[in-house]
């Protein structure tokens, strides 16, 4: 049966856990890994692809990779185009310093892959909650990852199946709505729609990761431009724990000042 939705997944930052950058030493692996997922109805694919081609022509670029674009180019892409698209975004923000004992549990040659798979599990929980609420069968959703060289996607699939079959908590139990998992891995050149997931992950990383630059600066504008594309609580309109997950929460992540204030705006008041 043909799928009715594509769910595109990409990440910003890297998977390394051994040497992670800090504010005092901004060298090493990124202190955060963020993931972006964008749900695109198959019926809207031609329209979205046409818009992406138009953006490339407008910006005079061959590929829409946010890290390769200038600030004005990214701003235009986010504010003038993505904000108008009929797509739904999901995201994950994971600060590596909050890993705790889990880092020791996954020590070994596959540590980076296991960490990526764990992040994927959290992101797909959000998607699974959405399709469950909207009564969308998992068979209607094809999940497409930005291809990572050397990554074992069959191992990822087995990991997700094991959680769906024997969930530890109610959030993980939602993964059963996506099973059997229909996973593919493609390059951005093979699947242009991945540009949208790239944007979501990039916006999240720029908004909260300050350890990877000497000035300790975060840039929240990109996320502000597209925050309304994230799945939100229908009652409060807030996206935290619906379309966006802060793993361990903003306080445990050590956010402070304007970064903490910005993060807390995504949560419903208790």
C-alpha positions, 0 to 999 in steps of 0.5 A: 500500500502506498504511503501517505506521509514522508517523515524526514529526519536529520541531525545537527551536531555530531555523535561523539561522546569521548571529547565534548566541547565546553565553554572553556574549551570549545574544541571536540565534539559538539556539546549538543545533538539536535534532531529535526523531523518533518512530516510531509503529506505525499499529496503535498510533495510536488508543491514542496519540491517546487518551492525548494527548487525555487528557493535554490534558484532565488539563493543561487545555490546548488544544495539547501544545506543550512551550514553552507548558507549565509545568515541572510540566506538561512533567514530568508529560507526560514521566514519566507518559505518554510513558515508557509509550507503545509508540513509539520515539524518535530524536534529533539534537543539532547545535551550530552552532559546529561547522559549520566550512566547511559554513556557507560552503558553504551561504551564500545565500538558502537557507542556513537551509533547507539547514542544516535539510535537513542536520540532517534527513539526519542524523536520517533516517540513524538511522531508516534504520539501524533499519529496515534492521536490523529488515528494515522496508521503507521503503515502510512508513514515512510521514515527517511533518514539523511544517510550517515556513512557507516551507520547500521540502519538495520541495527537501528530498526531492530532497536526500535522494534525491541522497544516497541515490543517491550516498552519500559514506559508509556511514552515508549509504548507509543512506538508500537503505532509506527511498527513495523518501521519503514525506514530508508536512508538517503543522501540529501541529493537523493531526497531533496525533502531532507532539506526541511529536516536539516533546517529544523535540526539546524534551528534547534542547534543554533538556538541552544548550543553555545559551547562550540563557539568562543563567544558562547553565542546562541541564535534564536531567530531561526527557531522563532521563525519556524516554531509555529510549524511544530506540533503543539498542545491543542489546549495551550498551543505550546510545543514542548513534549508535543513537537519538541523534546528537551531531553532531561529538561531545560534546567537539567541541561544547565540552560540559563539567562535568555536561553532558559527564558526562551526554552521555558516559553515552549512549556505550558504553565502549570 
